[in-house]
Amino acid sequence: MFMQADIVVKAVMIGLAFASLVTWTVWLAKGLELMAARRRARSCVRKLVRAGNLEAAREEIEAGWTGKGVIADLMEAAERECRRSANLSADGIKERLAIALSRIEARAGRDIARGTGLLATIGATAPFVGLFGTVWGIMNSFIGISQSKTTNLAVVAPGIAEALLATALGLVAAIPAVVIYNVFARALASYRALLSDASGEIIQHISRDLERQDRGLLSSVVALERGRAAAE
């Protein structure tokens, strides 16, 4: 049926077959990437929850996995902000830290979602492209009927079947693309939630460390005042 189809219908079929190939390629590549990223993020969040402070969490994460990931970027941003704001108020540090971590989360979400929009495009347009091929093929079939001056089913059926093949290919390309896109949408939401959990744990560690520093400084001041009072 493909070889006997019109050149336009052939082009539509080839385009739809290519779109289907792209869909499964994105599913394989992005699925493996997203699965590894979620597993790594889930492990890092568990270690952040168990750790007593941010430094201990960093050591445990680096010991368990070699390489640089999004959670490592979040911890580096937290430590960098603390170094830059060493002499500033704790509330200001936590506010700036929340902004920095949210930007890293957004960038990581955009990076991991790159390519999934193509699935939505294929899922939305493939049925209409297939319908265009069908309409074009049926018009050519009607022209052939008028030229042959016969309505014999044996003459009409092959052209209509070739035209309907384009619609079938459009559905073959669109249905998996929509299903895979929805699966990725849920997985991406779960991944972003894991990054948000990691950011929350990091902010909690930083907040506790800042309070410990404030209490240590307050204890030192109190001890100094007591020493002066005793000396007087």
C-alpha positions in Angstrom: 0.0 0.0 0.0 2.9 2.4 0.8 4.5 1.9 -2.6 1.3 2.5 -4.5 0.4 5.6 -2.5 0.6 9.2 -3.8 3.9 11.1 -3.2 2.2 13.4 -0.6 0.8 10.4 1.3 4.2 8.7 1.2 5.8 11.9 2.6 3.2 11.9 5.4 3.8 8.3 6.2 7.5 8.7 6.3 7.2 11.7 8.6 4.9 9.9 11.0 7.2 6.9 11.0 10.1 9.2 11.9 8.0 10.9 14.6 7.3 7.5 16.1 11.1 6.7 16.1 11.8 10.0 17.8 9.2 9.2 20.5 10.7 5.9 21.4 14.2 7.3 21.3 13.2 10.1 23.7 11.5 7.5 25.9 14.7 5.4 26.2 17.2 8.2 26.6 15.1 10.4 28.9 13.7 7.5 30.8 17.2 6.2 31.8 18.4 9.7 32.7 15.3 10.5 34.8 15.4 7.1 36.5 19.1 7.6 37.5 18.5 11.2 38.6 15.5 10.2 40.8 17.4 7.3 42.4 20.4 9.5 43.2 18.2 12.3 44.5 16.2 9.9 46.7 19.5 8.5 48.2 20.9 12.0 48.9 17.7 13.1 50.6 17.8 10.1 52.9 21.4 10.9 53.8 20.6 14.5 54.4 17.8 13.5 56.8 20.1 11.1 58.7 23.0 13.5 59.0 23.6 15.6 62.1 24.9 18.6 60.1 25.6 19.6 56.5 29.2 18.7 56.6 28.4 15.1 57.7 25.8 14.8 55.0 28.3 16.0 52.4 30.9 13.4 53.5 28.3 10.6 53.4 27.0 11.6 50.0 30.5 11.9 48.5 31.5 8.6 50.0 28.5 6.8 48.5 28.6 8.4 45.0 31.4 9.9 43.0 30.5 12.8 40.7 28.7 16.0 40.8 24.9 16.1 40.9 22.1 18.6 41.7 22.2 17.9 45.4 25.9 18.6 45.5 25.2 21.9 43.7 22.6 22.7 46.3 25.0 22.0 49.2 27.8 24.0 47.5 25.4 27.0 47.1 24.5 26.8 50.8 28.1 26.7 51.9 29.0 29.5 49.5 26.2 31.8 50.8 27.2 31.1 54.4 30.8 32.1 53.6 29.8 35.3 51.8 27.3 36.2 54.6 29.5 35.2 57.6 29.1 38.6 59.3 25.4 39.1 58.4 22.2 38.2 60.2 20.9 34.7 60.2 17.5 35.6 58.9 19.1 37.3 55.9 21.2 34.3 55.2 18.3 31.9 55.2 16.3 34.2 52.9 19.1 34.5 50.4 19.8 30.8 50.6 16.1 29.9 49.9 16.3 32.1 46.7 19.6 30.5 45.6 18.3 27.0 46.1 15.0 27.6 44.3 16.9 28.9 41.3 19.1 25.7 41.2 15.9 23.6 41.5 14.3 25.4 38.6 17.4 25.1 36.4 17.7 21.4 37.2 14.0 20.9 36.5 14.4 22.6 33.1 17.4 20.5 32.2 15.8 17.2 33.1 12.6 18.1 31.2 14.4 19.1 28.0 13.1 17.0 25.1 9.8 15.9 26.7 8.0 18.8 25.0 8.7 17.1 21.7 6.5 14.2 22.9 3.6 16.6 23.5 4.0 18.1 20.1 4.0 14.7 18.4 1.0 13.6 20.4 -1.0 16.7 19.5 -0.1 17.0 15.8 0.4 13.4 14.6 -3.3 12.5 14.3 -3.9 15.7 12.2 -1.0 15.0 10.0 -2.3 11.5 9.4 -5.7 12.9 8.7 -4.3 15.2 6.1 -2.7 12.2 4.4 -6.0 10.4 4.5 -7.9 13.3 3.0 -5.3 13.8 0.3 -5.4 10.1 -0.5 -9.2 9.9 -0.7 -9.3 12.9 -3.0 -6.9 11.2 -5.3 -9.1 8.0 -5.1 -12.2 10.0 -6.1 -10.2 11.6 -9.0 -9.2 8.1 -10.1 -12.8 6.9 -9.9 -14.0 9.8 -12.1 -11.2 9.1 -14.6 -11.9 5.3 -14.7 -15.7 6.0 -14.8 -16.4 3.0 -12.6 -17.5 2.5 -9.0 -16.3 -1.1 -8.8 -15.2 -1.8 -5.2 -12.1 -3.6 -6.5 -11.0 -0.3 -8.1 -12.0 2.0 -5.3 -10.9 0.0 -2.2 -7.1 0.0 -2.8 -6.8 3.8 -2.9 -9.0 4.3 0.1 -7.0 1.7 2.1 -3.8 3.5 1.2 -5.3 6.8 2.4 -6.5 5.3 5.7 -3.1 3.9 6.4 -1.9 7.4 7.0 -4.4 7.9 9.7 -3.4 4.6 11.3 0.2 5.7 11.3 -0.8 9.0 12.8 -2.5 7.2 15.7 0.5 4.8 16.1 2.8 7.8 16.5 0.4 9.9 18.7 -0.8 7.4 21.3 2.6 6.3 22.6 3.8 9.9 22.6 0.9 11.0 24.8 1.2 8.1 27.2 5.0 8.5 27.5 4.6 12.3 28.0 2.1 11.8 30.8 4.4 9.3 32.5 7.3 11.7 32.2 5.2 14.5 33.6 4.5 12.5 36.8 8.1 11.4 37.1 9.3 15.0 36.7 6.9 16.2 39.3 8.3 13.5 41.7 11.9 14.6 40.9 11.2 18.2 41.5 9.6 17.2 44.8 12.8 15.4 45.8 14.9 18.4 45.0 12.5 20.5 47.1 12.9 18.1 50.0 16.7 18.3 49.7 16.6 22.1 49.7 14.4 22.0 52.8 16.8 19.7 54.6 19.8 21.8 53.7 18.0 25.0 54.9 17.2 23.2 58.2 20.9 22.1 58.6 22.0 25.7 58.0 19.5 27.1 60.4 20.6 24.8 63.1 24.2 25.6 62.5 23.5 29.3 62.7 21.6 28.9 65.9 24.5 26.8 67.4 26.9 29.6 66.4 24.7 32.3 67.9 24.4 30.3 71.2 28.2 29.7 71.2 28.8 33.4 70.7 26.3 34.2 73.4 27.8 31.8 75.8 31.2 33.3 75.2 29.9 36.8 75.8 28.2 35.7 79.0 31.3 34.0 80.3 33.4 37.1 79.5 30.9 39.3 81.4 31.0 37.0 84.4 34.8 37.0 84.3 34.8 40.8 84.3 32.3 40.9 87.2 34.3 38.5 89.2 37.5 40.5 88.6 35.8 43.7 89.8 
